Amino acid sequence: MPAHPRTYLLSCGGTGGHLSPGIALAEGLAARGDRAVLLISEKQVDARLAAKYPALRFAPIPGSPFGAHPAVLTRFLFTQSKGFTAGLRLVRSLRPAGIIGFGGFTTASVILAGALHGVPVALHEANRMPGKAVRHLARLARRVYLPPGITLPGVATAKVRSASLPVRAEIRPLPRTEAAARLGLDPAKKILVVFGGSQGATPLNTWARSAAGEFAARDVQLACVTGLGKGDAELTTAAGPHGEPVRAIWIPFCDDVAALLSAADLVVARAGAGSLAEFARIGSPAILVPYPQAADDHQRANATWFAAQGGGVVLEQAALAELTPLTASLLADPARLSAHRAALARLDIAPALDFILEDLDTLVAPRLRAASRATVAA
């Protein structure tokens, strides 16, 4: 544990895939006596997730996604300028020991502000196809954490560390009976989870609505996370194999991912890196439908790797007509599901959080020693 509490700025806003690992790192820092300020966007998904962690400190910072359209580009430049000014204020007032960026549109302004003031900067890339923020800012960073087996051309190997995604402490396997009860579902029946990430996935939602009756007829319950702004919470039923009602729940946002995934026999999902890390932690086999418009096609890269490790299978969105029979066949094959779970258990052995915490100590130590010597001299 550090002799004196240190403050870290964690730039992690924009999506749940950026914010969740930031929260995991903030929890780890707090557990050893350090402080963290999580810099988030002004999007609803960030506010909703941040509200779950009153013990952590969050601060919104201006920013918006990059785009070539003149209106989008103008907004990007304007908000990034505001974000840079806000970042400078934070660096000057908090004097952080280090700054860690998790990618996304809130990262650049804070990284630039920190680098100008000599603050050690680290970047964490969760996807197997590094995004623009990490690629362009890597030259300013003293450390770049990349997924195992991934390299970044033009970045000195001395900077690079292999590290998986830190997962929040609350994401842990639960007994199936407890998990199903939290969702209001019957643990004696199979449960299919449809999970389009923190923002939902309209094509998956539409498919789930169309297939709910057929799965109910197979005695399979459904839990679909639709995404904020894509419908209200709802409970529906359809006739089971003997005419009894079988439940389906529709929720805009899931505040209990551990229960959701622990209850699942199978998950149909997008392929964001954060979701895949959580599937590995819980042991949830998945059919992955990569978002075809994802930047740099990173979801396809994530999904291909996940399937190659044995965690599930990949289906392209263009082939959604095949999703119902594929899902039904997997749910009816317990041996195959067990094999996927065993593969997921092997995936979740790397202690990413502990490794990053220890490495951050090494990263910030020279600057802290220099500041201590300057204080003694003064």
Buried (B, 14 or more C-beta within 10 A) or exposed (E): EEEEEBBBBBBBBBBBBBBBBBBBBBBBBBEEEBBBBBBBBBBEBBBBBBEEBEEBBBBBBBBBBBEEEEEEEEBBEEBBEBBBBBBBEBBEEBEBBBBBBBBBBBBBBBBBBBBEBEBBBBBBBBBBBBBBBBBEBBEBBBBBBBBEEBEBEEBEEEBBBBBBBBBBEBBEBBEBEEBBBBBEBBBEBBBBBBBBBBBBBEBBBEBBBEBBBBBBEBBBBBBBBBBBEBBEEEEBEBEBEEEEEBBBBBBBBBEBBBBBBBBBBBBBBBBBBBBBBBBBBBBBBBBBBBBEEBBEEBBBBBBBBBBEBBBBBBBEBEEBEEBBEBBBEBBEEEEBBEEBBEBBBEBBEBEBBEBBBEBBBEBBEEBBEEEEEEEEEE
